[in-house]
Amino acid sequence: MLGGGPSGVLAHPLGPADVPSSREWRSHWLQRSRDWETEGAVAAAGERAAKTKMAAAPGSVAAAASAAGPRRPPPAGPGGGVGAGPGAAAGPAAAAALGEAAGPGLPDEAGLAGARQLQEAAGDPDAPPKKRLRAAEAAEAAAAAAAAGSGKLEERLYSVLCCTVCLDLPKASVYQCTNGHLMCAGCFIHLLADARLKEEQATCPNCRCEISKSLCCRNLAVEKAVSELPSECGFCLRQFPRSLLERHQKEECQDRVTQCKYKRIGCPWHGPFHELTVHEAACAHPTKTGNELMEILDEMDQSHRKEMQLYNSIFSLLSFEKIGYTEVQFRPYRTDDFITRLYYETPRFTVLNQTWVLKARVNDSERNPNLSCKRTLSFQLLLKSKVTAPLECSFLLLKGPYDDVKISPVIYHFVFTNESNETDYVPLPIVDSVECNKLLAAKNINLRLFLFQIQK
């Protein structure tokens, strides 16, 4: 109970000297309300910084939310029992949430600096409110910058290590010009081939310095760095280092597309690997009758029959009495037309006691072959010496001993006479346009010619 004073007035428990006046009460509450507003802004800034960190590390959202805790309401009086307001409770919790949400993907220095700034901003009640607000905003900006920088590290490496032509990460060899600009093997070969077709000097797309196989070199450090960058599997959508991705897609991925083991007897099933066992157990092809399987086997025999015919033809040619072969080198030349066209020709060579010349052209002398994505080579065999009787020959071109171009063997036949001493242009059986670009990018085309004289 409150005691009574001498004049009958109720006495304050703190004593008459400690009772604040109405003006002091008013100024005290105005100051506290301003402090509470500032502390609320500090707490909100801390929460925004924590949310920014949690966006970079989704797994830590619950931990950050529980660490922040509910916001306490302001106390009801200005005396010694007055609470510190929401900022004191939310500040350290937000700092702790910031550290938890940072996760392993964020730089440690940035996370620690942001947490330290939040701690200093919200944990020091003697600091001026404006200083605490500025510290919290700086911590929020640092947290946002750290989250953005670490989350886009792989994207930044992607933009640094990508090919300057196709803007994709190289899959195999990486070449660089004299100024260090990177090109994947396919684009590098394509640039050299285009320059050959246009009769120009090949240049780097970035700095326009000259490039060639002798001026450019491989960058092994970039090749190793690219092989360690993560890449997404096209089947299971998981990420693996590029050096392990091919093996994963061929042997380990449970979602890779595979075929039924009974495809040789006509089963057309294609599906994910994890469903293969169930399908093979229910596949109806093993129970088919012999008559049903004969139709499928006949189609397979027709495809194999063509391959066997080629091998049998080669073996029969090897039994001929007169066989000759030589290494031929196609050299690039230009026609005398107003719009010059590229063609290749070999020096004269002697095989089977006769003098021969080979010529080749790109896309059958198309006007602008450099504008076409599909490129082919065709060649022609010319007999330069005179013959007394028709000379019937079979011939084929294969890759040279030091080239890696892929050529499928095709045998051509022709009867040479003095009046008809050159064959029509026949296609050089290269696999695709990539192999054609390899030949065009080289200084010369080196192949091996086989000639078989047919005796009647």
Beta strands, then each sheet from edge to edge (+ up, - down):
strand 1: 174-176
strand 2: 182-184
strand 3: 217-218
strand 4: 230-232
strand 5: 239-241
strand 6: 257-259
strand 7: 270-272
strand 8: 322-334
strand 9: 342-345
strand 10: 349-351
strand 11: 354-362
strand 12: 377-383
strand 13: 391-399
strand 14: 412-416
strand 15: 426-427
strand 16: 445-453
sheet 1: 2+ 1- 3+
sheet 2: 4+ 5-
sheet 3: 6+ 7-
sheet 4: 10+ 11- 9+ 8- 16+ 13- 14+
sheet 5: 10+ 11- 12+ 15-
end
